[in-house]
């Protein structure tokens, strides 16, 4: 992998920011380009959102955070970052075992804890 093949995005809005600081999300250059297209072409069409840097990347149709979209999809219970994060960790452990230690490092986790 070369430096041009990925971008690291820093997310401030997450529950352990006060402990770990920004969460670092690694995006392939292709995914980064698609995110930019989404922000410029789709997200900017939501009333009241536009391209302001301080708005959620994935707003609902009324401009709020995504929780309401899960309810409309018929998914019971709160869907939150922890659930999505655990799902991502499980998927990496099942499908990309060699990357598990890299993922643990990026998420500021101990690898042995993630294996439990």
Backbone atoms as SQL, in Angstrom:
CREATE TABLE atoms (id INTEGER PRIMARY KEY, chain TEXT, resi INTEGER, resn TEXT, atom TEXT, x REAL, y REAL, z REAL);
INSERT INTO atoms VALUES
  (1, 'A', 1, 'UNK', 'N', 0.850, -1.176, 0.000),
  (2, 'A', 1, 'UNK', 'CA', 0.000, 0.000, 0.000),
  (3, 'A', 1, 'UNK', 'C', 0.890, 1.231, 0.000),
  (4, 'A', 2, 'UNK', 'N', 0.485, 2.208, -0.765),
  (5, 'A', 2, 'UNK', 'CA', 1.227, 3.461, -0.801),
  (6, 'A', 2, 'UNK', 'C', 0.453, 4.549, -0.062),
  (7, 'A', 3, 'UNK', 'N', 1.107, 5.646, 0.192),
  (8, 'A', 3, 'UNK', 'CA', 0.487, 6.759, 0.906),
  (9, 'A', 3, 'UNK', 'C', -0.721, 7.295, 0.140),
  (10, 'A', 4, 'UNK', 'N', -0.650, 7.280, -1.182),
  (11, 'A', 4, 'UNK', 'CA', -1.750, 7.798, -1.995),
  (12, 'A', 4, 'UNK', 'C', -2.974, 6.890, -1.991),
  (13, 'A', 5, 'UNK', 'N', -2.840, 5.680, -1.492),
  (14, 'A', 5, 'UNK', 'CA', -3.946, 4.727, -1.546),
  (15, 'A', 5, 'UNK', 'C', -4.944, 4.870, -0.408),
  (16, 'A', 6, 'UNK', 'N', -4.663, 5.732, 0.554),
  (17, 'A', 6, 'UNK', 'CA', -5.600, 5.865, 1.663),
  (18, 'A', 6, 'UNK', 'C', -5.569, 7.268, 2.248),
  (19, 'A', 7, 'UNK', 'N', -6.614, 7.563, 3.011),
  (20, 'A', 7, 'UNK', 'CA', -6.747, 8.824, 3.733),
  (21, 'A', 7, 'UNK', 'C', -7.150, 8.494, 5.157),
  (22, 'A', 8, 'UNK', 'N', -6.615, 9.200, 6.127),
  (23, 'A', 8, 'UNK', 'CA', -7.015, 9.016, 7.515),
  (24, 'A', 8, 'UNK', 'C', -7.885, 10.206, 7.910),
  (25, 'A', 9, 'UNK', 'N', -9.129, 9.904, 8.278),
  (26, 'A', 9, 'UNK', 'CA', -10.058, 10.940, 8.735),
  (27, 'A', 9, 'UNK', 'C', -10.080, 10.919, 10.257),
  (28, 'A', 10, 'UNK', 'N', -10.134, 12.072, 10.873),
  (29, 'A', 10, 'UNK', 'CA', -10.193, 12.172, 12.332),
  (30, 'A', 10, 'UNK', 'C', -11.592, 12.590, 12.751),
  (31, 'A', 11, 'UNK', 'N', -12.207, 11.779, 13.614),
  (32, 'A', 11, 'UNK', 'CA', -13.566, 12.063, 14.091),
  (33, 'A', 11, 'UNK', 'C', -13.508, 12.505, 15.547),
  (34, 'A', 12, 'UNK', 'N', -14.002, 13.689, 15.809),
  (35, 'A', 12, 'UNK', 'CA', -14.009, 14.214, 17.174),
  (36, 'A', 12, 'UNK', 'C', -15.256, 13.784, 17.928),
  (37, 'A', 13, 'UNK', 'N', -16.371, 13.668, 17.232),
  (38, 'A', 13, 'UNK', 'CA', -17.653, 13.362, 17.864),
  (39, 'A', 13, 'UNK', 'C', -17.791, 11.858, 18.110),
  (40, 'A', 14, 'UNK', 'N', -17.227, 11.379, 19.203),
  (41, 'A', 14, 'UNK', 'CA', -17.417, 9.992, 19.620),
  (42, 'A', 14, 'UNK', 'C', -17.292, 9.918, 21.137),
  (43, 'A', 15, 'UNK', 'N', -17.799, 8.825, 21.707),
  (44, 'A', 15, 'UNK', 'CA', -17.985, 8.803, 23.162),
  (45, 'A', 15, 'UNK', 'C', -16.698, 8.785, 23.980),
  (46, 'A', 16, 'UNK', 'N', -15.579, 8.340, 23.448),
  (47, 'A', 16, 'UNK', 'CA', -14.349, 8.304, 24.247),
  (48, 'A', 16, 'UNK', 'C', -13.343, 9.368, 23.808),
  (49, 'A', 17, 'UNK', 'N', -13.830, 10.418, 23.166),
  (50, 'A', 17, 'UNK', 'CA', -12.940, 11.503, 22.750),
  (51, 'A', 17, 'UNK', 'C', -12.167, 12.061, 23.941),
  (52, 'A', 18, 'UNK', 'N', -12.838, 12.188, 25.083),
  (53, 'A', 18, 'UNK', 'CA', -12.198, 12.771, 26.270),
  (54, 'A', 18, 'UNK', 'C', -11.055, 11.908, 26.801),
  (55, 'A', 19, 'UNK', 'N', -11.009, 10.641, 26.423),
  (56, 'A', 19, 'UNK', 'CA', -9.940, 9.734, 26.858),
  (57, 'A', 19, 'UNK', 'C', -8.901, 9.536, 25.757),
  (58, 'A', 20, 'UNK', 'N', -9.371, 9.206, 24.552),
  (59, 'A', 20, 'UNK', 'CA', -8.478, 8.813, 23.461),
  (60, 'A', 20, 'UNK', 'C', -8.248, 9.892, 22.411),
  (61, 'A', 21, 'UNK', 'N', -8.977, 10.990, 22.505),
  (62, 'A', 21, 'UNK', 'CA', -8.858, 12.005, 21.460),
  (63, 'A', 21, 'UNK', 'C', -9.610, 11.585, 20.210),
  (64, 'A', 22, 'UNK', 'N', -9.218, 12.134, 19.096),
  (65, 'A', 22, 'UNK', 'CA', -9.893, 11.851, 17.834),
  (66, 'A', 22, 'UNK', 'C', -9.827, 10.361, 17.489),
  (67, 'A', 23, 'UNK', 'N', -10.919, 9.850, 16.927),
  (68, 'A', 23, 'UNK', 'CA', -10.924, 8.492, 16.380),
  (69, 'A', 23, 'UNK', 'C', -10.393, 8.595, 14.953),
  (70, 'A', 24, 'UNK', 'N', -9.473, 7.724, 14.607),
  (71, 'A', 24, 'UNK', 'CA', -8.881, 7.757, 13.273),
  (72, 'A', 24, 'UNK', 'C', -9.540, 6.685, 12.419),
  (73, 'A', 25, 'UNK', 'N', -10.127, 7.116, 11.319),
  (74, 'A', 25, 'UNK', 'CA', -10.822, 6.219, 10.407),
  (75, 'A', 25, 'UNK', 'C', -10.029, 6.185, 9.109),
  (76, 'A', 26, 'UNK', 'N', -9.578, 4.995, 8.728),
  (77, 'A', 26, 'UNK', 'CA', -8.782, 4.848, 7.515),
  (78, 'A', 26, 'UNK', 'C', -9.718, 4.565, 6.343),
  (79, 'A', 27, 'UNK', 'N', -9.639, 5.405, 5.328),
  (80, 'A', 27, 'UNK', 'CA', -10.463, 5.258, 4.134),
  (81, 'A', 27, 'UNK', 'C', -9.558, 5.006, 2.933),
  (82, 'A', 28, 'UNK', 'N', -9.926, 4.024, 2.109),
  (83, 'A', 28, 'UNK', 'CA', -9.191, 3.867, 0.854),
  (84, 'A', 28, 'UNK', 'C', -9.435, 5.111, 0.014),
  (85, 'A', 29, 'UNK', 'N', -8.580, 5.363, -0.939),
  (86, 'A', 29, 'UNK', 'CA', -8.766, 6.551, -1.776),
  (87, 'A', 29, 'UNK', 'C', -10.090, 6.480, -2.525),
  (88, 'A', 30, 'UNK', 'N', -10.494, 5.281, -2.930),
  (89, 'A', 30, 'UNK', 'CA', -11.766, 5.112, -3.623),
  (90, 'A', 30, 'UNK', 'C', -12.940, 5.471, -2.707),
  (91, 'A', 31, 'UNK', 'N', -12.928, 4.961, -1.479),
  (92, 'A', 31, 'UNK', 'CA', -14.001, 5.265, -0.535),
  (93, 'A', 31, 'UNK', 'C', -14.006, 6.755, -0.179),
  (94, 'A', 32, 'UNK', 'N', -12.830, 7.328, -0.007),
  (95, 'A', 32, 'UNK', 'CA', -12.730, 8.759, 0.283),
  (96, 'A', 32, 'UNK', 'C', -13.354, 9.576, -0.848),
  (97, 'A', 33, 'UNK', 'N', -13.080, 9.202, -2.084),
  (98, 'A', 33, 'UNK', 'CA', -13.672, 9.902, -3.229),
  (99, 'A', 33, 'UNK', 'C', -15.191, 9.772, -3.233),
  (100, 'A', 34, 'UNK', 'N', -15.696, 8.565, -2.931),
  (101, 'A', 34, 'UNK', 'CA', -17.147, 8.359, -2.884),
  (102, 'A', 34, 'UNK', 'C', -17.778, 9.172, -1.756),
  (103, 'A', 35, 'UNK', 'N', -17.089, 9.272, -0.633),
  (104, 'A', 35, 'UNK', 'CA', -17.610, 10.088, 0.478),
  (105, 'A', 35, 'UNK', 'C', -17.703, 11.554, 0.056),
  (106, 'A', 36, 'UNK', 'N', -16.701, 12.036, -0.651),
  (107, 'A', 36, 'UNK', 'CA', -16.741, 13.420, -1.130),
  (108, 'A', 36, 'UNK', 'C', -17.891, 13.646, -2.104),
  (109, 'A', 37, 'UNK', 'N', -18.121, 12.679, -2.989),
  (110, 'A', 37, 'UNK', 'CA', -19.254, 12.781, -3.914),
  (111, 'A', 37, 'UNK', 'C', -20.555, 12.815, -3.119),
  (112, 'A', 38, 'UNK', 'N', -20.677, 11.937, -2.124),
  (113, 'A', 38, 'UNK', 'CA', -21.883, 11.909, -1.293),
  (114, 'A', 38, 'UNK', 'C', -22.102, 13.261, -0.610),
  (115, 'A', 39, 'UNK', 'N', -21.049, 13.803, -0.006),
  (116, 'A', 39, 'UNK', 'CA', -21.170, 15.074, 0.717),
  (117, 'A', 39, 'UNK', 'C', -21.557, 16.208, -0.229),
  (118, 'A', 40, 'UNK', 'N', -20.912, 16.278, -1.377),
  (119, 'A', 40, 'UNK', 'CA', -21.164, 17.380, -2.309),
  (120, 'A', 40, 'UNK', 'C', -22.484, 17.248, -3.063),
  (121, 'A', 41, 'UNK', 'N', -22.835, 16.021, -3.460),
  (122, 'A', 41, 'UNK', 'CA', -23.978, 15.842, -4.355),
  (123, 'A', 41, 'UNK', 'C', -25.260, 15.392, -3.662),
  (124, 'A', 42, 'UNK', 'N', -25.158, 14.603, -2.608),
  (125, 'A', 42, 'UNK', 'CA', -26.352, 14.055, -1.958),
  (126, 'A', 42, 'UNK', 'C', -26.645, 14.800, -0.661),
  (127, 'A', 43, 'UNK', 'N', -25.702, 14.775, 0.246),
  (128, 'A', 43, 'UNK', 'CA', -25.892, 15.396, 1.562),
  (129, 'A', 43, 'UNK', 'C', -26.231, 16.874, 1.443),
  (130, 'A', 44, 'UNK', 'N', -25.642, 17.540, 0.487),
  (131, 'A', 44, 'UNK', 'CA', -25.877, 18.975, 0.318),
  (132, 'A', 44, 'UNK', 'C', -27.313, 19.289, -0.090),
  (133, 'A', 45, 'UNK', 'N', -28.067, 18.282, -0.530),
  (134, 'A', 45, 'UNK', 'CA', -29.455, 18.488, -0.939),
  (135, 'A', 45, 'UNK', 'C', -30.430, 18.431, 0.235),
  (136, 'A', 46, 'UNK', 'N', -29.982, 17.967, 1.409),
  (137, 'A', 46, 'UNK', 'CA', -30.849, 17.901, 2.585),
  (138, 'A', 46, 'UNK', 'C', -31.033, 19.317, 3.117),
  (139, 'A', 47, 'UNK', 'N', -32.285, 19.771, 3.256),
  (140, 'A', 47, 'UNK', 'CA', -32.520, 21.146, 3.727),
  (141, 'A', 47, 'UNK', 'C', -31.835, 21.421, 5.068),
  (142, 'A', 48, 'UNK', 'N', -31.132, 22.534, 5.139),
  (143, 'A', 48, 'UNK', 'CA', -30.492, 22.942, 6.380),
  (144, 'A', 48, 'UNK', 'C', -29.140, 22.314, 6.635),
  (145, 'A', 49, 'UNK', 'N', -28.661, 21.470, 5.730),
  (146, 'A', 49, 'UNK', 'CA', -27.374, 20.804, 5.946),
  (147, 'A', 49, 'UNK', 'C', -26.290, 21.437, 5.092),
  (148, 'A', 50, 'UNK', 'N', -26.422, 21.398, 3.780),
  (149, 'A', 50, 'UNK', 'CA', -25.392, 21.949, 2.911),
  (150, 'A', 50, 'UNK', 'C', -24.066, 21.238, 3.101),
  (151, 'A', 51, 'UNK', 'N', -22.979, 21.980, 3.059),
  (152, 'A', 51, 'UNK', 'CA', -21.644, 21.390, 3.186),
  (153, 'A', 51, 'UNK', 'C', -20.913, 21.893, 4.429),
  (154, 'A', 52, 'UNK', 'N', -21.652, 22.384, 5.422),
  (155, 'A', 52, 'UNK', 'CA', -21.052, 22.866, 6.667),
  (156, 'A', 52, 'UNK', 'C', -20.271, 21.743, 7.341),
  (157, 'A', 53, 'UNK', 'N', -19.036, 21.996, 7.695),
  (158, 'A', 53, 'UNK', 'CA', -18.150, 20.988, 8.287),
  (159, 'A', 53, 'UNK', 'C', -18.623, 20.467, 9.633),
  (160, 'A', 54, 'UNK', 'N', -19.454, 21.207, 10.343),
  (161, 'A', 54, 'UNK', 'CA', -19.864, 20.809, 11.690),
  (162, 'A', 54, 'UNK', 'C', -21.151, 19.999, 11.730),
  (163, 'A', 55, 'UNK', 'N', -21.711, 19.673, 10.591),
  (164, 'A', 55, 'UNK', 'CA', -22.933, 18.878, 10.525),
  (165, 'A', 55, 'UNK', 'C', -22.581, 17.395, 10.434),
  (166, 'A', 56, 'UNK', 'N', -23.518, 16.503, 10.831),
  (167, 'A', 56, 'UNK', 'CA', -23.263, 15.065, 10.699),
  (168, 'A', 56, 'UNK', 'C', -23.006, 14.694, 9.233),
  (169, 'A', 57, 'UNK', 'N', -22.092, 13.772, 9.002),
  (170, 'A', 57, 'UNK', 'CA', -21.829, 13.326, 7.631),
  (171, 'A', 57, 'UNK', 'C', -23.057, 12.616, 7.072),
  (172, 'A', 58, 'UNK', 'N', -23.724, 11.821, 7.897),
  (173, 'A', 58, 'UNK', 'CA', -24.882, 11.054, 7.460),
  (174, 'A', 58, 'UNK', 'C', -26.136, 11.519, 8.192),
  (175, 'A', 59, 'UNK', 'N', -26.719, 12.643, 7.774),
  (176, 'A', 59, 'UNK', 'CA', -27.929, 13.137, 8.447),
  (177, 'A', 59, 'UNK', 'C', -29.166, 12.377, 7.982),
  (178, 'A', 60, 'UNK', 'N', -30.225, 12.474, 8.767),
  (179, 'A', 60, 'UNK', 'CA', -31.507, 11.932, 8.321),
  (180, 'A', 60, 'UNK', 'C', -32.145, 12.958, 7.388),
  (181, 'A', 61, 'UNK', 'N', -33.299, 12.651, 6.862),
  (182, 'A', 61, 'UNK', 'CA', -33.943, 13.572, 5.924),
  (183, 'A', 61, 'UNK', 'C', -34.301, 14.915, 6.539),
  (184, 'A', 62, 'UNK', 'N', -34.511, 14.944, 7.865),
  (185, 'A', 62, 'UNK', 'CA', -34.827, 16.237, 8.477),
  (186, 'A', 62, 'UNK', 'C', -33.585, 16.917, 9.051),
  (187, 'A', 63, 'UNK', 'N', -32.397, 16.369, 8.758),
  (188, 'A', 63, 'UNK', 'CA', -31.162, 17.019, 9.163),
  (189, 'A', 63, 'UNK', 'C', -30.629, 16.600, 10.517),
  (190, 'A', 64, 'UNK', 'N', -31.307, 15.674, 11.203),
  (191, 'A', 64, 'UNK', 'CA', -30.824, 15.208, 12.500),
  (192, 'A', 64, 'UNK', 'C', -29.919, 13.999, 12.294),
  (193, 'A', 65, 'UNK', 'N', -29.391, 13.469, 13.379),
  (194, 'A', 65, 'UNK', 'CA', -28.527, 12.296, 13.270),
  (195, 'A', 65, 'UNK', 'C', -29.331, 11.082, 12.833),
  (196, 'A', 66, 'UNK', 'N', -28.658, 9.992, 12.565),
  (197, 'A', 66, 'UNK', 'CA', -29.234, 8.850, 11.877),
  (198, 'A', 66, 'UNK', 'C', -30.202, 7.972, 12.662),
  (199, 'A', 67, 'UNK', 'N', -30.393, 8.152, 13.946),
  (200, 'A', 67, 'UNK', 'CA', -31.202, 7.218, 14.737),
  (201, 'A', 67, 'UNK', 'C', -32.583, 6.976, 14.131),
  (202, 'A', 68, 'UNK', 'N', -33.230, 8.021, 13.645),
  (203, 'A', 68, 'UNK', 'CA', -34.593, 7.856, 13.131),
  (204, 'A', 68, 'UNK', 'C', -34.649, 6.955, 11.906),
  (205, 'A', 69, 'UNK', 'N', -33.597, 6.897, 11.119),
  (206, 'A', 69, 'UNK', 'CA', -33.611, 6.051, 9.926),
  (207, 'A', 69, 'UNK', 'C', -33.634, 4.574, 10.305),
  (208, 'A', 70, 'UNK', 'N', -32.985, 4.218, 11.432),
  (209, 'A', 70, 'UNK', 'CA', -33.009, 2.824, 11.890),
  (210, 'A', 70, 'UNK', 'C', -34.432, 2.446, 12.292),
  (211, 'A', 71, 'UNK', 'N', -35.119, 3.353, 12.966),
  (212, 'A', 71, 'UNK', 'CA', -36.498, 3.090, 13.378),
  (213, 'A', 71, 'UNK', 'C', -37.391, 2.891, 12.167),
  (214, 'A', 72, 'UNK', 'N', -37.228, 3.730, 11.152),
  (215, 'A', 72, 'UNK', 'CA', -38.029, 3.603, 9.937),
  (216, 'A', 72, 'UNK', 'C', -37.733, 2.299, 9.205),
  (217, 'A', 73, 'UNK', 'N', -36.536, 1.771, 9.371),
  (218, 'A', 73, 'UNK', 'CA', -36.171, 0.498, 8.744),
  (219, 'A', 73, 'UNK', 'C', -36.698, -0.693, 9.531),
  (220, 'A', 74, 'UNK', 'N', -37.345, -0.428, 10.680),
  (221, 'A', 74, 'UNK', 'CA', -37.925, -1.502, 11.474),
  (222, 'A', 74, 'UNK', 'C', -36.943, -2.216, 12.380),
  (223, 'A', 75, 'UNK', 'N', -35.808, -1.585, 12.657),
  (224, 'A', 75, 'UNK', 'CA', -34.807, -2.190, 13.533),
  (225, 'A', 75, 'UNK', 'C', -35.114, -1.766, 14.959),
  (226, 'A', 76, 'UNK', 'N', -35.334, -2.754, 15.831),
  (227, 'A', 76, 'UNK', 'CA', -35.671, -2.468, 17.225),
  (228, 'A', 76, 'UNK', 'C', -34.436, -2.074, 18.020),
  (229, 'A', 77, 'UNK', 'N', -34.646, -1.257, 19.025),
  (230, 'A', 77, 'UNK', 'CA', -33.576, -0.877, 19.939),
  (231, 'A', 77, 'UNK', 'C', -32.693, 0.197, 19.349),
  (232, 'A', 78, 'UNK', 'N', -31.903, 0.806, 20.204),
  (233, 'A', 78, 'UNK', 'CA', -31.033, 1.880, 19.720),
  (234, 'A', 78, 'UNK', 'C', -29.864, 1.328, 18.903),
  (235, 'A', 79, 'UNK', 'N', -29.599, 1.939, 17.787),
  (236, 'A', 79, 'UNK', 'CA', -28.431, 1.610, 16.977),
  (237, 'A', 79, 'UNK', 'C', -27.434, 2.731, 17.245),
  (238, 'A', 80, 'UNK', 'N', -26.257, 2.365, 17.681),
  (239, 'A', 80, 'UNK', 'CA', -25.279, 3.378, 18.049),
  (240, 'A', 80, 'UNK', 'C', -23.893, 2.944, 17.610),
  (241, 'A', 81, 'UNK', 'N', -22.952, 3.820, 17.790),
  (242, 'A', 81, 'UNK', 'CA', -21.590, 3.561, 17.346),
  (243, 'A', 81, 'UNK', 'C', -20.983, 2.299, 17.908),
  (244, 'A', 82, 'UNK', 'N', -21.288, 1.986, 19.163),
  (245, 'A', 82, 'UNK', 'CA', -20.717, 0.784, 19.777),
  (246, 'A', 82, 'UNK', 'C', -21.163, -0.465, 19.034),
  (247, 'A', 83, 'UNK', 'N', -22.431, -0.531, 18.687),
  (248, 'A', 83, 'UNK', 'CA', -22.947, -1.688, 17.961),
  (249, 'A', 83, 'UNK', 'C', -22.290, -1.806, 16.583),
  (250, 'A', 84, 'UNK', 'N', -22.173, -0.695, 15.893),
  (251, 'A', 84, 'UNK', 'CA', -21.523, -0.710, 14.583),
  (252, 'A', 84, 'UNK', 'C', -20.046, -1.069, 14.707),
  (253, 'A', 85, 'UNK', 'N', -19.388, -0.524, 15.734),
  (254, 'A', 85, 'UNK', 'CA', -17.965, -0.819, 15.948),
  (255, 'A', 85, 'UNK', 'C', -17.751, -2.293, 16.231),
  (256, 'A', 86, 'UNK', 'N', -18.597, -2.868, 17.105),
  (257, 'A', 86, 'UNK', 'CA', -18.464, -4.288, 17.429),
  (258, 'A', 86, 'UNK', 'C', -18.713, -5.150, 16.195),
  (259, 'A', 87, 'UNK', 'N', -19.663, -4.733, 15.368),
  (260, 'A', 87, 'UNK', 'CA', -19.920, -5.459, 14.126),
  (261, 'A', 87, 'UNK', 'C', -18.723, -5.430, 13.198),
  (262, 'A', 88, 'UNK', 'N', -18.071, -4.268, 13.108),
  (263, 'A', 88, 'UNK', 'CA', -16.881, -4.144, 12.267),
  (264, 'A', 88, 'UNK', 'C', -15.748, -5.012, 12.796),
  (265, 'A', 89, 'UNK', 'N', -15.558, -5.011, 14.111),
  (266, 'A', 89, 'UNK', 'CA', -14.506, -5.829, 14.721),
  (267, 'A', 89, 'UNK', 'C', -14.773, -7.306, 14.455),
  (268, 'A', 90, 'UNK', 'N', -16.009, -7.745, 14.650),
  (269, 'A', 90, 'UNK', 'CA', -16.368, -9.141, 14.404),
  (270, 'A', 90, 'UNK', 'C', -16.101, -9.516, 12.953),
  (271, 'A', 91, 'UNK', 'N', -16.478, -8.653, 12.022),
  (272, 'A', 91, 'UNK', 'CA', -16.264, -8.938, 10.600),
  (273, 'A', 91, 'UNK', 'C', -14.779, -9.066, 10.278),
  (274, 'A', 92, 'UNK', 'N', -13.955, -8.194, 10.838),
  (275, 'A', 92, 'UNK', 'CA', -12.514, -8.275, 10.591),
  (276, 'A', 92, 'UNK', 'C', -11.949, -9.561, 11.177),
  (277, 'A', 93, 'UNK', 'N', -12.358, -9.917, 12.387),
  (278, 'A', 93, 'UNK', 'CA', -11.846, -11.137, 13.013),
  (279, 'A', 93, 'UNK', 'C', -12.245, -12.380, 12.226),
  (280, 'A', 94, 'UNK', 'N', -13.435, -12.378, 11.652),
  (281, 'A', 94, 'UNK', 'CA', -13.901, -13.539, 10.886),
  (282, 'A', 94, 'UNK', 'C', -13.270, -13.620, 9.502),
  (283, 'A', 95, 'UNK', 'N', -13.106, -12.475, 8.857),
  (284, 'A', 95, 'UNK', 'CA', -12.726, -12.473, 7.445),
  (285, 'A', 95, 'UNK', 'C', -11.304, -12.014, 7.146),
  (286, 'A', 96, 'UNK', 'N', -10.664, -11.352, 8.098),
  (287, 'A', 96, 'UNK', 'CA', -9.328, -10.794, 7.858),
  (288, 'A', 96, 'UNK', 'C', -8.480, -10.927, 9.122),
  (289, 'A', 97, 'UNK', 'N', -8.261, -12.148, 9.572),
  (290, 'A', 97, 'UNK', 'CA', -7.555, -12.385, 10.842),
  (291, 'A', 97, 'UNK', 'C', -6.201, -11.678, 10.916),
  (292, 'A', 98, 'UNK', 'N', -5.503, -11.599, 9.799),
  (293, 'A', 98, 'UNK', 'CA', -4.174, -10.980, 9.802),
  (294, 'A', 98, 'UNK', 'C', -4.229, -9.485, 10.113),
  (295, 'A', 99, 'UNK', 'N', -5.384, -8.866, 9.924),
  (296, 'A', 99, 'UNK', 'CA', -5.533, -7.431, 10.167),
  (297, 'A', 99, 'UNK', 'C', -6.049, -7.113, 11.568),
  (298, 'A', 100, 'UNK', 'N', -6.342, -8.139, 12.376),
  (299, 'A', 100, 'UNK', 'CA', -6.946, -7.926, 13.696),
  (300, 'A', 100, 'UNK', 'C', -6.077, -7.049, 14.598),
  (301, 'A', 101, 'UNK', 'N', -4.770, -7.271, 14.595),
  (302, 'A', 101, 'UNK', 'CA', -3.913, -6.464, 15.469),
  (303, 'A', 101, 'UNK', 'C', -3.850, -5.014, 14.986),
  (304, 'A', 102, 'UNK', 'N', -3.861, -4.805, 13.670),
  (305, 'A', 102, 'UNK', 'CA', -3.884, -3.436, 13.142),
  (306, 'A', 102, 'UNK', 'C', -5.178, -2.728, 13.524),
  (307, 'A', 103, 'UNK', 'N', -6.293, -3.449, 13.435),
  (308, 'A', 103, 'UNK', 'CA', -7.579, -2.863, 13.801),
  (309, 'A', 103, 'UNK', 'C', -7.602, -2.504, 15.282),
  (310, 'A', 104, 'UNK', 'N', -7.123, -3.404, 16.129),
  (311, 'A', 104, 'UNK', 'CA', -7.088, -3.131, 17.570),
  (312, 'A', 104, 'UNK', 'C', -6.266, -1.877, 17.849),
  (313, 'A', 105, 'UNK', 'N', -5.147, -1.744, 17.168),
  (314, 'A', 105, 'UNK', 'CA', -4.298, -0.570, 17.348),
  (315, 'A', 105, 'UNK', 'C', -5.014, 0.708, 16.907),
  (316, 'A', 106, 'UNK', 'N', -5.658, 0.674, 15.753),
  (317, 'A', 106, 'UNK', 'CA', -6.379, 1.853, 15.257),
  (318, 'A', 106, 'UNK', 'C', -7.523, 2.258, 16.169),
  (319, 'A', 107, 'UNK', 'N', -8.133, 1.273, 16.853),
  (320, 'A', 107, 'UNK', 'CA', -9.268, 1.560, 17.722),
  (321, 'A', 107, 'UNK', 'C', -8.841, 1.774, 19.170),
  (322, 'A', 108, 'UNK', 'N', -7.523, 1.822, 19.418),
  (323, 'A', 108, 'UNK', 'CA', -6.972, 2.006, 20.760),
  (324, 'A', 108, 'UNK', 'C', -7.446, 0.913, 21.707),
  (325, 'A', 109, 'UNK', 'N', -7.485, -0.318, 21.198),
  (326, 'A', 109, 'UNK', 'CA', -7.869, -1.477, 22.002),
  (327, 'A', 109, 'UNK', 'C', -6.665, -2.373, 22.215),
  (328, 'A', 110, 'UNK', 'N', -6.744, -3.191, 23.256),
  (329, 'A', 110, 'UNK', 'CA', -5.761, -4.242, 23.446),
  (330, 'A', 110, 'UNK', 'C', -6.218, -5.425, 22.602),
  (331, 'A', 111, 'UNK', 'N', -5.295, -6.029, 21.874),
  (332, 'A', 111, 'UNK', 'CA', -5.675, -7.126, 20.979),
  (333, 'A', 111, 'UNK', 'C', -6.264, -8.304, 21.743),
  (334, 'A', 112, 'UNK', 'N', -5.711, -8.634, 22.916),
  (335, 'A', 112, 'UNK', 'CA', -6.234, -9.776, 23.674),
  (336, 'A', 112, 'UNK', 'C', -7.653, -9.522, 24.177),
  (337, 'A', 113, 'UNK', 'N', -7.997, -8.284, 24.477),
  (338, 'A', 113, 'UNK', 'CA', -9.363, -7.954, 24.890),
  (339, 'A', 113, 'UNK', 'C', -10.324, -8.146, 23.726),
  (340, 'A', 114, 'UNK', 'N', -9.905, -7.757, 22.540),
  (341, 'A', 114, 'UNK', 'CA', -10.758, -7.880, 21.359),
  (342, 'A', 114, 'UNK', 'C', -11.041, -9.334, 21.012),
  (343, 'A', 115, 'UNK', 'N', -10.159, -10.238, 21.395),
  (344, 'A', 115, 'UNK', 'CA', -10.343, -11.655, 21.067),
  (345, 'A', 115, 'UNK', 'C', -11.338, -12.348, 21.976),
  (346, 'A', 116, 'UNK', 'N', -11.715, -11.726, 23.086),
  (347, 'A', 116, 'UNK', 'CA', -12.635, -12.354, 24.037),
  (348, 'A', 116, 'UNK', 'C', -14.047, -12.373, 23.520);
